[in-house]
Amino acid sequence: MLNRTIAPKIIDPVAFDIHLPACKKHTLTNGVEVYALDLGNEDTLMVNWVFYAGNWWEKKKAVAAATNFLIKNGTSKRNAFEINEHFEYYGAYLNRTCYNETAELTLHTLGKHINELLPVVAELVQDSVFPQEEMNIYVQNAQQRLKVNLQKCEFVAGRLIDAYLFGENHPYGRYMQLDDYAAVQREDAVDFYNNYYKQGRCVIFVAGKLPKDIIETLEKHFGNLPLKPRSTSFAATVQHPIQPAAQKKHEILNDPNGVQSAIRIARPFPNRQHPDFQKVLVLNNVLGGFFGSRLMGNIREEKGYTYGIYSYLLNFTSESGWMVSTEAGRDVTADTVKEIYYEMEQLREELIDDEELMMTRNSMIGSILGDLDGPFQVIGRWKNMILNNVEEGYFERGLQIIKNITAKELQELANKYLVKEDFYELVVI
Amino acid sequence: MIQFEKFTLSNGLRVIVHEDHSTPMAVLNVMYDVGAKDEDPNKTGFAHLFEHLMFGGSGNIDDFETPLQMAGGENNAYTSNDVTNYYIQLPAENLETAFWLESDRMLSLAFSEKSLEVQRKVVIEEFKEHYINKPYGDVWFKLREMAYKQHPYRWMTIGKELSHIENASLQDVKNFFFKHYRPVNAILVVAGHVKGEQVRQLAEKWFGDIPAGDKYIRQIPDEPAQKEARVMEVKANVPLDAIYKVWHMDNRLDHGYYVADLITEVLGGGGSSRLYQRLVKEKQLFSQIECYHFGTVDKGLLAVEGKLVKGVKMEDAENAINEEIEKLKQGGITEKELTKIKNKTEATLAFEDMSVLTRANNLAFYELLGDVNLFNADRDKYFSVTGDDILKYSQKIFDPNNSSTLKYYSEN
């Protein structure tokens, strides 16, 4: 008879020897680096162009985002419809995203169509014309989208907490008002495009089942463009002072009829270069990094105050922050906030026991192993390290920390960072 | 083409094995043939609430999460109107842990009063987060009730109203479990770095002795053909006017389903789609517009929804949508559009297949539809759709008498 009360034997994932599949670095004639990862069974491919063209570089609000959005809305040869139709005809997706330091173009396609698509991406990078009509439509629709989002408590909270941490003038804390969109002129976008895309600093990531001649093909279409290579110290050429909010505690009534509150509790935290960063990832996992975390266990699984609660380190390059985030019932807001601080206090005062620490190690390793399953995830890990300028061995060091960090070290980190007075606290109803 | 094998345990549990040794991971996926459509109209939201309770411990295992995390695994679940699906992904070496956990909660749930009490609250917060505390959050509650008069797709998976969740009792939980969560109503898929023989042994060991249960015979009324255009107007505290239109379409296995799927691509798939190009870019009547369908097993809905540019009249916006639909009914699509939507379908499927988890999930769903071999056969059905099919089918479904329209006005 099967005894179901006894768990099957497991191999502790901490015993696994995990390797990040290698990606190859190539350099095009103009100095632009290409990081290539050949992995996978399907004929699928992702090419990702990262430009140093985020809002870090804009002189006027909303320009970086508008330029990034409108880059595929017209060249001297094709209008926006023809550009969209070209990519969509081949079943491909060309997405663009604007971040803080960087802004990107990302192509997902079947490998067999790559030669039809790359020339048009190069055209967008060199010959985008930003038609006034496209600009007008963009402004109008961006304003409308913002109006809808401003009714959502979690959207309002997400903007404000970053502004409290970094200041409204800092690229990480800057957020849009309706008028900011309208203030963007066509000339602003054209200028920004010329400086930060056409002759901008660029790095390319390519992953999937790579065609044999992929590097030659990229060289052919991008190697002779007037692009510049990235440089690790480039972001530091423009300084943005951090101006955190004077007041730590904020409450906003966004919707008097709201039935939930968006709660954000956050503190400044150093970036990935800091020796504590990877260690705190482990502590964060215990606090609120996954479904089995203490915050989830207490506030969702024990009390039923929320559908979900998480904590995480902000994914910024030059500075980070440590954030707790949830939407909770309006009537249990105060108690939810109290319990968040209670869980921080527990981590400061009590050592994490062996079982919980082992569970955390195993689940983090298992999660990394699962996350390395596929070319796009693996190149994502490389990209993260490269763009954050962390040195060789970062991934391996992270694994060693997960496997070896002690309960005492974690308690010390909790005492260093999980200090109530250091946190900004925001409730938006 | 992907490879798999299938066998059935003596208790009726269907097991599908899909080997993929390019990954170090294993996936164990259990799909139960029960969804919100199987609920009592006075106790809606129950299938989904029940899904939450499946994490509250089982007969021999108090805590589901800890041993799984110890084994390096992750898991989640979802409920739709048609199915309830649970999946675990973990390092292949620890596959047996997934068998142990998943079989024990199929054998017997803990039926804990505490777990029910907490998860009722969690689901109520989920309800609030997604449907009450959001602008336009109530739209699909209204539209489903307009479009369906008989079929249980008339309520949302989350439930028709909060009180149904508040009133759920432990007896309801027990009844539901023994009616639906039996081997005979379930499909097990094991995929990834696993071997067929290994899965056979583990399935027999952990699931073999669970009582079969009675096959649940679904008796759901067909939705009668709609014979009149249905229109509703509401006013709410939202910043922009919006319009939503739905039409009834065929069920998942019917040829019409594939045609409808491609129609949504022509109308709403991407920046070169007809509705986006004509109504957002050229006429500038909408700030955003979408076209999609619900992907349901029984006869579903094809939907168009859009937010109006401030100042545009509802009537003009609606006429413009109707005009595009009329063009499709009159002129069909071009060869270029047909090639485009098929290329897109080909690419979408290839990207989907990259993930072993998605493959496992889809294998279970096709078996639930009636035959796991549909996983491969289904693709040809998309590629066999002709331009003429699209013309004829759009003439069939885009009948005003087959439509429901919700005009959602801003109070501001």
Interface residues (C-beta under 8 A of the other chain):
Chain A: L2 R4 T5 A7 P8 K9 I10 I11 D12 P13 F16 G40 N41 E42 D43 T44 K72 A80 F81 I83 N84 E85 E88 Y89 Y90 G91 A92 Y93 H108 T109 L110 H113 I137 Q140 N141 Q144 R145 K147 V148 L150 Q151 K152 C153 D255 N257 G258 V259 Q260 F290 F291 G292 R300 E301 E302 K303 G304 Y305 T306 Y307 E327 A328 G329 E355 M358 M359 T360 N362 S363 I365 G366 S367 L369 G370 D373 G374 P375 F376
Chain B: S22 T23 P24 M25 G59 N60 I61 E65 T66 P67 Q69 M70 A71 G72 G73 E74 Q89 L90 P91 E93 N94 E96 T97 F99 W100 S103 D104 L107 E117 V118 Q119 R120 K121 V122 V123 I124 E125 E126 K128 E129 I132 N133 K134 P135 Y136 K205 W206 D209 N237 V238 P239 L240 G269 G270 G271 S272 Q277 V280 K281 Q284 S287 Q288 K307 V309 K310 K336 T339 K340 N343 K344 T345 E346 A347 T348 A350 F351 D353 M354 S355 V356
